[in-house]
Amino acid sequence: LPSLEKMLCSKALVQGQTCSASLFRRFLSSVAKPSSARIALVGAPGSGKGTVAEWIERDYGIKKISSGDLLRQNIENNTPVGIEAKPIIATGSLVPDALILKVIREEIKGHATSRTGFNLDGYPRTLSQAEQLDILLKELDLSLQKVYFINVPDEEIVRRVSGRLIHVASGRVYNVHFKPPTREGLDDITGEPLIQRPDDNAVTVKARLDKFHSLTVPILKYFETKGLLTVVNTMTSKEAYATIQTTLGSI
């Protein structure tokens, strides 16, 4: 591997890129068989779990499964699930567990057939969802192998979320503090305007965090008793990802 890494770095320098460990990892992931690991990321809104999930998919080929992304796709495609979910989301109400489980089920069934890995990004969020997920996985002769709790201090999350900008159509998220768009206020891909959600303010975020903590403690205990839980105490997404990588390769 050292000679391969040296060759890759030489090529990168010719192309004007910086040779780095992450560049080498991306090269290996492009030629290696995707990981078959089945994991879940749990974390408060604004904890960076979505970003970490994207990096895991990039470097390990473990497909990110986000209930929010799946619901948006169903709405865009005008599926029966999308038609049912659209008015619920439009009013800001919580989507029923049964509806979320329906879209998760269809996605996981594909991975059960191909025996490929998946990463549940932000699901389950309640004890009820965790129990329903267990039943679903048993039906498909599958099981989770690891659950990572990305634990970020509340004050840091308040800072992050208050600087968050969103591209509504795609769900892409930016942040004025550490992930700003290339052009101020505009999506990097489409050039369309970004918005800040009305509830992305300190008061609302703190209330959201209180609710998250009350719902999450039972989930963490549930997965801890199963021997699946790893707590990742962190201040940044990069730190969280580095910690997760120390165990991810051995799953």
C-alpha positions as CSV (number, residue, x, y, z in Angstrom):
1,L,0.0,0.0,0.0
2,P,2.8,2.6,0.7
3,S,3.9,2.4,-3.0
4,L,0.3,2.7,-4.1
5,E,-0.2,5.8,-1.9
6,K,3.0,7.3,-3.2
7,M,1.8,6.8,-6.8
8,L,-1.6,8.3,-6.1
9,C,0.0,11.3,-4.4
10,S,2.3,11.9,-7.3
11,K,-0.7,11.9,-9.7
12,A,-2.6,14.3,-7.3
13,L,0.2,16.8,-7.3
14,V,0.4,16.8,-11.1
15,Q,-3.3,17.6,-11.1
16,G,-2.8,20.4,-8.6
17,Q,-4.5,18.6,-5.8
18,T,-3.4,18.3,-2.2
19,C,-2.2,14.8,-1.3
20,S,-4.0,13.8,1.9
21,A,-5.3,10.8,3.8
22,S,-8.8,11.6,2.8
23,L,-7.8,11.6,-0.9
24,F,-6.2,8.2,-0.5
25,R,-9.3,6.9,1.3
26,R,-11.5,8.1,-1.5
27,F,-9.3,6.3,-4.1
28,L,-9.5,3.1,-2.1
29,S,-13.3,3.3,-1.8
30,S,-13.6,3.9,-5.5
31,V,-12.0,0.5,-6.3
32,A,-13.0,-1.4,-3.2
33,K,-16.2,-3.4,-2.7
34,P,-18.7,-1.2,-0.7
35,S,-19.0,-2.1,3.0
36,S,-22.0,-4.3,4.0
37,A,-22.2,-2.6,7.5
38,R,-25.7,-1.8,8.8
39,I,-25.5,1.2,11.1
40,A,-27.6,4.1,12.4
41,L,-26.6,7.6,13.4
42,V,-28.5,9.3,16.2
43,G,-28.1,12.9,17.1
44,A,-29.9,16.2,17.8
45,P,-31.0,18.4,15.0
46,G,-27.8,20.3,14.0
47,S,-25.4,17.7,15.4
48,G,-23.9,17.1,12.0
49,K,-25.1,13.5,11.5
50,G,-26.3,14.2,7.9
51,T,-22.8,15.5,7.0
52,V,-21.1,12.5,8.7
53,A,-23.5,10.2,6.8
54,E,-22.5,11.7,3.5
55,W,-18.8,11.2,4.3
56,I,-19.4,7.5,5.3
57,E,-21.2,6.9,2.0
58,R,-18.4,8.6,0.1
59,D,-15.6,6.7,1.7
60,Y,-17.2,3.3,2.5
61,G,-20.0,3.0,0.1
62,I,-22.5,2.6,2.9
63,K,-25.8,4.0,1.5
64,K,-27.3,6.9,3.5
65,I,-31.0,6.4,4.3
66,S,-32.7,9.5,5.4
67,S,-36.5,9.5,6.1
68,G,-36.6,13.2,5.3
69,D,-35.0,12.7,1.9
70,L,-37.2,9.7,1.1
71,L,-40.4,11.7,2.0
72,R,-39.2,14.6,-0.3
73,Q,-38.6,12.1,-3.1
74,N,-42.1,10.6,-2.7
75,I,-43.7,14.1,-2.7
76,E,-41.8,15.1,-5.8
77,N,-42.8,11.8,-7.6
78,N,-46.4,12.2,-6.4
79,T,-46.5,8.7,-5.0
80,P,-49.3,7.5,-2.6
81,V,-47.0,8.1,0.3
82,G,-46.0,11.5,-1.0
83,I,-49.6,12.5,-1.5
84,E,-50.4,11.5,2.1
85,A,-47.3,13.2,3.6
86,K,-47.4,16.5,1.7
87,P,-50.2,18.2,3.6
88,I,-48.8,17.0,6.9
89,I,-45.3,18.4,6.2
90,A,-46.8,21.6,4.8
91,T,-48.5,22.3,8.2
92,G,-45.3,21.6,10.1
93,S,-46.9,18.6,11.8
94,L,-45.0,15.4,12.7
95,V,-45.3,12.7,10.1
96,P,-46.9,9.5,11.7
97,D,-44.5,6.7,12.5
98,A,-46.4,4.3,10.3
99,L,-45.8,6.5,7.2
100,I,-42.1,6.9,7.9
101,L,-41.8,3.2,8.5
102,K,-43.4,2.6,5.1
103,V,-40.7,4.5,3.2
104,I,-37.9,3.1,5.3
105,R,-39.2,-0.4,4.7
106,E,-39.2,-0.1,0.9
107,E,-35.6,1.3,1.0
108,I,-34.2,-1.4,3.4
109,K,-35.9,-4.2,1.4
110,G,-33.7,-3.4,-1.5
111,H,-30.6,-3.7,0.7
112,A,-31.9,-7.0,2.1
113,T,-32.1,-8.4,-1.4
114,S,-28.6,-7.2,-2.5
115,R,-27.1,-7.7,1.0
116,T,-25.5,-4.2,0.8
117,G,-24.8,-2.0,3.8
118,F,-27.0,1.0,4.8
119,N,-26.8,3.9,7.3
120,L,-30.0,5.1,8.9
121,D,-29.5,8.9,9.2
122,G,-31.6,10.2,12.1
123,Y,-33.9,7.2,12.3
124,P,-35.2,5.9,14.7
125,R,-36.0,9.0,16.7
126,T,-38.3,7.5,19.3
127,L,-38.5,4.3,21.3
128,S,-41.5,3.3,19.3
129,Q,-39.7,3.7,16.0
130,A,-36.7,1.7,17.4
131,E,-39.0,-1.2,18.3
132,Q,-40.8,-1.0,14.9
133,L,-37.4,-1.0,13.2
134,D,-36.3,-4.1,15.1
135,I,-39.5,-6.0,13.9
136,L,-38.9,-4.9,10.3
137,L,-35.3,-6.0,10.3
138,K,-36.1,-9.4,11.8
139,E,-38.7,-9.9,9.0
140,L,-36.0,-9.3,6.5
141,D,-33.4,-11.5,8.4
142,L,-31.3,-8.4,9.1
143,S,-30.1,-6.6,12.2
144,L,-28.3,-3.4,13.0
145,Q,-24.6,-3.8,13.8
146,K,-23.8,-0.5,15.4
147,V,-25.6,2.7,16.5
148,Y,-23.5,5.9,16.9
149,F,-24.8,8.7,19.1
150,I,-23.2,12.0,17.9
151,N,-23.3,13.9,21.2
152,V,-22.7,17.7,20.6
153,P,-23.1,20.3,23.5
154,D,-26.4,22.1,23.3
155,E,-24.8,25.6,23.1
156,E,-22.8,24.5,20.0
157,I,-25.9,23.2,18.3
158,V,-27.7,26.5,19.0
159,R,-24.8,28.4,17.3
160,R,-24.8,26.0,14.3
161,V,-28.6,26.0,13.7
162,S,-28.9,29.8,14.0
163,G,-26.5,30.1,11.1
164,R,-28.2,27.4,8.9
165,L,-29.3,28.1,5.4
166,I,-31.4,25.6,3.4
167,H,-32.1,24.9,-0.3
168,V,-35.8,23.9,-0.1
169,A,-36.1,21.9,-3.3
170,S,-33.1,19.5,-2.6
171,G,-32.8,19.7,1.2
172,R,-29.1,20.8,0.9
173,V,-27.9,22.6,4.0
174,Y,-25.3,25.3,4.4
175,N,-24.1,27.3,7.4
176,V,-22.8,30.8,7.5
177,H,-20.3,29.9,10.2
178,F,-18.5,26.9,8.8
179,K,-20.1,25.7,5.5
180,P,-21.1,28.9,3.6
181,P,-22.3,28.7,0.0
182,T,-19.9,29.8,-2.7
183,R,-22.1,32.8,-3.5
184,E,-23.8,34.4,-0.6
185,G,-27.5,33.3,-0.2
186,L,-27.4,31.0,-3.3
187,D,-27.3,27.3,-3.7
188,D,-24.0,26.0,-5.2
189,I,-25.7,23.6,-7.6
190,T,-28.7,25.4,-8.9
191,G,-28.0,29.1,-8.0
192,E,-31.5,29.3,-6.5
193,P,-32.0,31.3,-3.3
194,L,-31.4,29.8,0.1
195,I,-33.7,30.4,3.0
196,Q,-33.4,30.4,6.8
197,R,-36.3,28.6,8.4
198,P,-38.3,30.8,10.8
199,D,-37.8,28.3,13.6
200,D,-34.0,28.3,13.3
201,N,-33.6,30.7,16.2
202,A,-32.1,30.2,19.7
203,V,-35.4,30.0,21.6
204,T,-37.0,27.5,19.2
205,V,-33.8,25.4,18.9
206,K,-33.5,25.1,22.7
207,A,-37.1,23.9,22.9
208,R,-36.3,21.4,20.2
209,L,-33.3,20.2,22.1
210,D,-35.3,19.7,25.2
211,K,-37.8,17.5,23.3
212,F,-35.0,15.6,21.6
213,H,-33.3,14.8,24.9
214,S,-36.6,13.5,26.4
215,L,-37.1,11.3,23.4
216,T,-33.5,10.1,23.0
217,V,-32.6,8.9,26.4
218,P,-35.0,5.8,26.1
219,I,-33.5,5.1,22.6
220,L,-29.9,5.2,23.9
221,K,-30.8,2.9,26.7
222,Y,-32.6,0.5,24.3
223,F,-29.5,0.2,22.0
224,E,-27.1,0.1,24.9
225,T,-28.8,-3.0,26.4
226,K,-28.4,-4.6,22.9
227,G,-24.6,-3.8,23.0
228,L,-24.9,-1.7,19.8
229,L,-24.4,1.8,21.2
230,T,-21.2,3.9,20.7
231,V,-21.3,7.5,22.1
232,V,-19.3,10.0,20.1
233,N,-18.6,13.1,22.2
234,T,-17.6,15.8,19.8
235,M,-17.6,19.5,18.9
236,T,-17.2,19.1,15.1
237,S,-18.3,16.8,12.4
238,K,-14.7,16.0,11.5
239,E,-14.0,14.9,15.0
240,A,-17.1,12.7,15.0
241,Y,-16.2,11.1,11.7
242,A,-12.7,10.4,12.8
243,T,-14.0,8.6,15.9
244,I,-16.5,6.6,14.0
245,Q,-13.8,5.5,11.5
246,T,-11.9,3.8,14.3
247,T,-14.6,1.2,14.6
248,L,-16.4,1.3,11.2
249,G,-13.8,-0.6,9.3
250,S,-14.1,-3.6,11.6
251,I,-17.9,-4.1,11.3
